[in-house]
Each structure stands twice: as C-alpha cells, then as structure tokens.
Amino acid sequence: MTDFAEKVYEAVKKIPQGRVATYKDIAKAVGRSRSARVVGGALNKNYSPEVPCHRVICSDGKLGGYNRGQNNKKSLLLKEGVKILANGRVDTRCMAGS
C-alpha cells in the first residue's frame, strides 16, 4: 500500500456512520486537493471492512463507484440512515460536518 492510500484510508475511517464525504473532501483532507480521482483509485483497491469507502460520494451527490457494486453501496448507505433522493443523489444533510 502506498503512503497516499494509507492517508486516504485513515481519512475515510473518520467519516461517521450515517454520513458521507466527497472524493474531493478526502483529497483535501490528505493535502492533495486536486487528486479526487486518485482518491477514487485508492478506494477501489480497498477490501478492508475497517475502511468504510462506501461513505465516499461524488461532489454532485451521485453515489460514484464502489468495488463491490453500486447497488451494495446504496444498500449500505441506506442501512446506515443516509437519505438518497428520488434522483439518486445523496441528501446534502448527510454530508459529514453538516
């Protein structure tokens, strides 16, 4: 695992259950604000249940990818109480820090 990926995983572990953060938020948290896509790539390689990467979404509220399938991501978020609107986007009140 790279140093960058390790930092990403540590930042994602801080997202509380029932909340989400964006790929951009995580990039900023690890000091690489323009590396949202790289954050996504690091999360795609994660299979540890200790890193809740399903809690990371796109800046526009879309769910984004998930290495266990987007339906699983949606199910996990709903189970945690994250509200997903009719348009498929996450309710902004579920953002970490809101």
MDAnalysis code that builds the backbone (N, CA, C; Angstrom):
import MDAnalysis as mda
import numpy as np

u = mda.Universe.empty(294, n_residues=98, atom_resindex=np.repeat(np.arange(98), 3), trajectory=True)
u.add_TopologyAttr("name", ["N", "CA", "C"] * 98)
u.add_TopologyAttr("resid", np.arange(1, 99))
u.add_TopologyAttr("resname", ["MET", "THR", "ASP", "PHE", "ALA", "GLU", "LYS", "VAL", "TYR", "GLU", "ALA", "VAL", "LYS", "LYS", "ILE", "PRO", "GLN", "GLY", "ARG", "VAL", "ALA", "THR", "TYR", "LYS", "ASP", "ILE", "ALA", "LYS", "ALA", "VAL", "GLY", "ARG", "SER", "ARG", "SER", "ALA", "ARG", "VAL", "VAL", "GLY", "GLY", "ALA", "LEU", "ASN", "LYS", "ASN", "TYR", "SER", "PRO", "GLU", "VAL", "PRO", "CYS", "HIS", "ARG", "VAL", "ILE", "CYS", "SER", "ASP", "GLY", "LYS", "LEU", "GLY", "GLY", "TYR", "ASN", "ARG", "GLY", "GLN", "ASN", "ASN", "LYS", "LYS", "SER", "LEU", "LEU", "LEU", "LYS", "GLU", "GLY", "VAL", "LYS", "ILE", "LEU", "ALA", "ASN", "GLY", "ARG", "VAL", "ASP", "THR", "ARG", "CYS", "MET", "ALA", "GLY", "SER"])
u.atoms.positions = np.array([
    [0.843, -1.168, 0.000],
    [0.000, 0.000, 0.000],
    [0.897, 1.243, 0.000],
    [0.491, 2.229, -0.785],
    [1.272, 3.461, -0.846],
    [0.981, 4.346, 0.363],
    [1.867, 5.276, 0.611],
    [1.675, 6.238, 1.690],
    [0.396, 7.051, 1.451],
    [0.158, 7.423, 0.192],
    [-1.044, 8.177, -0.154],
    [-2.298, 7.366, 0.169],
    [-2.334, 6.109, -0.249],
    [-3.503, 5.259, 0.020],
    [-3.735, 5.105, 1.511],
    [-2.671, 4.961, 2.263],
    [-2.800, 4.829, 3.712],
    [-3.435, 6.080, 4.319],
    [-3.017, 7.260, 3.847],
    [-3.601, 8.512, 4.323],
    [-5.084, 8.599, 3.950],
    [-5.407, 8.169, 2.730],
    [-6.802, 8.170, 2.278],
    [-7.644, 7.272, 3.176],
    [-7.168, 6.068, 3.430],
    [-7.918, 5.122, 4.259],
    [-8.130, 5.675, 5.670],
    [-7.114, 6.316, 6.232],
    [-7.243, 6.889, 7.565],
    [-8.281, 8.019, 7.575],
    [-8.300, 8.834, 6.529],
    [-9.288, 9.919, 6.438],
    [-10.699, 9.362, 6.302],
    [-10.858, 8.318, 5.516],
    [-12.179, 7.718, 5.301],
    [-12.691, 7.068, 6.585],
    [-11.806, 6.505, 7.380],
    [-12.207, 5.890, 8.651],
    [-12.853, 6.903, 9.592],
    [-12.598, 8.185, 9.395],
    [-13.130, 9.235, 10.259],
    [-14.548, 9.670, 9.878],
    [-15.067, 9.187, 8.748],
    [-16.429, 9.551, 8.345],
    [-17.396, 8.771, 9.226],
    [-18.231, 9.468, 9.987],
    [-19.138, 8.769, 10.895],
    [-20.213, 7.969, 10.152],
    [-20.689, 6.939, 10.792],
    [-21.784, 6.149, 10.245],
    [-22.983, 7.072, 10.035],
    [-23.663, 6.907, 8.901],
    [-24.820, 7.738, 8.588],
    [-24.466, 9.048, 7.920],
    [-23.186, 9.242, 7.647],
    [-22.703, 10.454, 6.973],
    [-21.874, 10.062, 5.764],
    [-21.668, 11.021, 4.869],
    [-20.835, 10.799, 3.693],
    [-19.885, 11.976, 3.524],
    [-18.848, 11.768, 2.736],
    [-17.917, 12.815, 2.334],
    [-17.662, 12.618, 0.843],
    [-17.176, 13.642, 0.192],
    [-16.886, 13.524, -1.240],
    [-15.431, 13.094, -1.462],
    [-15.178, 12.604, -2.654],
    [-13.807, 12.260, -3.034],
    [-12.926, 13.508, -2.884],
    [-13.478, 14.665, -3.243],
    [-12.735, 15.920, -3.135],
    [-12.441, 16.256, -1.672],
    [-13.425, 16.030, -0.781],
    [-13.205, 16.260, 0.651],
    [-12.029, 15.429, 1.161],
    [-11.991, 14.180, 0.745],
    [-10.913, 13.285, 1.197],
    [-9.578, 13.744, 0.623],
    [-9.578, 14.148, -0.645],
    [-8.343, 14.654, -1.254],
    [-7.815, 15.853, -0.476],
    [-8.712, 16.764, -0.109],
    [-8.299, 17.934, 0.683],
    [-7.769, 17.495, 2.052],
    [-8.429, 16.528, 2.658],
    [-8.034, 16.067, 3.995],
    [-6.633, 15.474, 4.021],
    [-6.198, 14.919, 2.890],
    [-4.859, 14.321, 2.852],
    [-3.837, 15.252, 2.201],
    [-4.252, 16.507, 1.960],
    [-3.313, 17.503, 1.453],
    [-3.089, 17.484, -0.039],
    [-3.996, 16.873, -0.786],
    [-3.860, 16.820, -2.252],
    [-5.195, 17.186, -2.884],
    [-5.594, 18.431, -2.710],
    [-6.934, 18.889, -3.066],
    [-7.333, 18.661, -4.528],
    [-6.381, 18.468, -5.409],
    [-6.703, 18.256, -6.822],
    [-6.612, 16.783, -7.222],
    [-6.659, 15.901, -6.264],
    [-6.446, 14.471, -6.538],
    [-7.665, 13.607, -6.224],
    [-8.867, 14.131, -6.472],
    [-10.083, 13.375, -6.169],
    [-10.129, 12.046, -6.935],
    [-9.696, 12.049, -8.187],
    [-9.704, 10.800, -8.968],
    [-8.722, 9.777, -8.406],
    [-7.613, 10.252, -7.921],
    [-6.618, 9.351, -7.334],
    [-7.172, 8.751, -6.038],
    [-7.939, 9.542, -5.295],
    [-8.604, 9.038, -4.097],
    [-9.531, 7.892, -4.487],
    [-10.315, 8.102, -5.544],
    [-11.206, 7.045, -6.028],
    [-10.448, 5.788, -6.398],
    [-9.304, 5.948, -7.037],
    [-8.494, 4.796, -7.411],
    [-7.979, 4.042, -6.196],
    [-7.571, 4.772, -5.181],
    [-7.093, 4.129, -3.947],
    [-8.233, 3.369, -3.272],
    [-9.405, 3.983, -3.216],
    [-10.547, 3.327, -2.575],
    [-11.008, 2.100, -3.350],
    [-10.860, 2.128, -4.647],
    [-11.252, 0.985, -5.469],
    [-10.432, -0.257, -5.144],
    [-9.235, -0.056, -4.614],
    [-8.357, -1.181, -4.282],
    [-8.548, -1.667, -2.848],
    [-9.403, -0.994, -2.092],
    [-9.608, -1.356, -0.694],
    [-10.649, -2.463, -0.554],
    [-10.333, -3.483, 0.209],
    [-11.300, -4.533, 0.527],
    [-11.407, -4.755, 2.033],
    [-10.813, -3.854, 2.815],
    [-10.864, -3.987, 4.263],
    [-12.202, -3.456, 4.776],
    [-12.912, -4.231, 5.580],
    [-14.162, -3.746, 6.155],
    [-13.948, -2.610, 7.165],
    [-12.709, -2.398, 7.570],
    [-12.390, -1.317, 8.507],
    [-12.387, 0.053, 7.832],
    [-12.352, 0.075, 6.499],
    [-12.342, 1.330, 5.751],
    [-13.699, 1.461, 5.050],
    [-14.576, 2.316, 5.555],
    [-15.926, 2.421, 5.006],
    [-15.983, 3.260, 3.728],
    [-15.366, 2.755, 2.673],
    [-15.276, 3.536, 1.444],
    [-16.630, 3.751, 0.774],
    [-17.652, 3.017, 1.198],
    [-18.992, 3.254, 0.649],
    [-19.526, 4.621, 1.082],
    [-18.900, 5.246, 2.052],
    [-19.338, 6.558, 2.537],
    [-18.746, 7.716, 1.738],
    [-18.023, 7.433, 0.668],
    [-17.422, 8.480, -0.155],
    [-18.206, 8.566, -1.462],
    [-18.655, 9.787, -1.774],
    [-19.505, 10.019, -2.943],
    [-18.916, 11.117, -3.828],
    [-19.543, 11.327, -4.978],
    [-19.135, 12.388, -5.901],
    [-19.577, 13.749, -5.380],
    [-18.908, 14.794, -5.815],
    [-19.228, 16.155, -5.382],
    [-20.635, 16.594, -5.768],
    [-21.187, 16.015, -6.825],
    [-22.539, 16.387, -7.258],
    [-23.624, 15.585, -6.542],
    [-23.231, 14.761, -5.568],
    [-24.192, 13.983, -4.802],
    [-24.458, 12.592, -5.334],
    [-23.938, 12.290, -6.535],
    [-24.102, 10.939, -7.072],
    [-23.283, 9.968, -6.228],
    [-23.711, 8.716, -6.242],
    [-23.037, 7.721, -5.412],
    [-21.603, 7.465, -5.825],
    [-21.318, 7.456, -7.103],
    [-19.976, 7.123, -7.557],
    [-19.760, 5.625, -7.543],
    [-18.550, 5.215, -7.776],
    [-18.238, 3.795, -7.871],
    [-18.042, 3.132, -6.520],
    [-17.980, 1.817, -6.583],
    [-17.748, 1.007, -5.384],
    [-17.297, -0.357, -5.866],
    [-16.207, -0.868, -5.306],
    [-15.641, -2.108, -5.819],
    [-16.491, -3.341, -5.515],
    [-17.539, -3.189, -4.749],
    [-18.468, -4.308, -4.504],
    [-19.805, -4.076, -5.194],
    [-19.854, -3.077, -6.078],
    [-21.048, -2.779, -6.855],
    [-21.834, -1.614, -6.280],
    [-22.366, -0.804, -7.177],
    [-23.087, 0.384, -6.761],
    [-24.361, 0.051, -5.969],
    [-25.027, -1.051, -6.294],
    [-26.219, -1.436, -5.528],
    [-25.868, -1.754, -4.081],
    [-24.724, -2.401, -3.870],
    [-24.269, -2.683, -2.498],
    [-23.951, -1.389, -1.761],
    [-23.322, -0.442, -2.463],
    [-23.007, 0.850, -1.858],
    [-24.291, 1.534, -1.406],
    [-25.273, 1.572, -2.279],
    [-26.551, 2.205, -1.960],
    [-27.212, 1.512, -0.763],
    [-27.212, 0.190, -0.758],
    [-27.818, -0.569, 0.345],
    [-27.135, -0.270, 1.676],
    [-25.809, -0.238, 1.670],
    [-25.063, 0.057, 2.896],
    [-25.382, 1.459, 3.414],
    [-25.434, 2.428, 2.509],
    [-25.735, 3.796, 2.922],
    [-27.148, 3.899, 3.485],
    [-28.101, 3.275, 2.818],
    [-29.482, 3.303, 3.313],
    [-29.588, 2.644, 4.684],
    [-28.887, 1.536, 4.858],
    [-28.898, 0.821, 6.136],
    [-28.346, 1.700, 7.259],
    [-27.394, 2.582, 6.921],
    [-26.798, 3.476, 7.906],
    [-27.638, 4.735, 8.140],
    [-28.715, 4.896, 7.356],
    [-29.586, 6.048, 7.543],
    [-29.320, 7.221, 6.629],
    [-28.465, 7.028, 5.632],
    [-28.206, 8.086, 4.663],
    [-29.416, 8.171, 3.738],
    [-29.926, 9.375, 3.549],
    [-31.095, 9.570, 2.697],
    [-30.651, 9.758, 1.248],
    [-31.213, 8.941, 0.374],
    [-30.933, 9.051, -1.056],
    [-32.217, 9.532, -1.720],
    [-32.118, 10.630, -2.415],
    [-33.267, 11.272, -3.039],
    [-33.748, 10.506, -4.261],
    [-34.925, 10.876, -4.762],
    [-35.522, 10.205, -5.922],
    [-34.633, 10.290, -7.160],
    [-33.818, 11.340, -7.251],
    [-32.923, 11.485, -8.402],
    [-31.640, 10.667, -8.263],
    [-31.547, 9.874, -7.174],
    [-30.387, 9.011, -6.978],
    [-29.213, 9.678, -6.295],
    [-29.383, 10.914, -5.900],
    [-28.302, 11.636, -5.228],
    [-28.501, 11.622, -3.721],
    [-27.406, 11.754, -3.019],
    [-27.442, 11.757, -1.555],
    [-27.917, 13.124, -1.073],
    [-28.798, 13.110, -0.088],
    [-29.281, 14.328, 0.535],
    [-28.088, 15.042, 1.172],
    [-27.904, 16.308, 0.870],
    [-26.733, 17.046, 1.355],
    [-26.704, 17.167, 2.875],
    [-27.823, 16.957, 3.547],
    [-27.829, 16.997, 5.015],
    [-27.090, 15.804, 5.609],
    [-26.734, 14.839, 4.774],
    [-25.992, 13.660, 5.240],
    [-24.493, 13.816, 5.089],
    [-24.075, 15.010, 4.669],
    [-22.641, 15.243, 4.497],
    [-21.967, 15.336, 5.867],
    [-20.795, 14.741, 5.974],
    [-20.032, 14.847, 7.225],
    [-19.751, 16.317, 7.470],
    [-19.899, 16.733, 8.697],
    [-19.673, 18.125, 9.030],
    [-20.908, 18.993, 8.892],
    [-22.012, 18.427, 8.397],
    [-23.257, 19.210, 8.261],
    [-24.036, 19.211, 9.551],
])
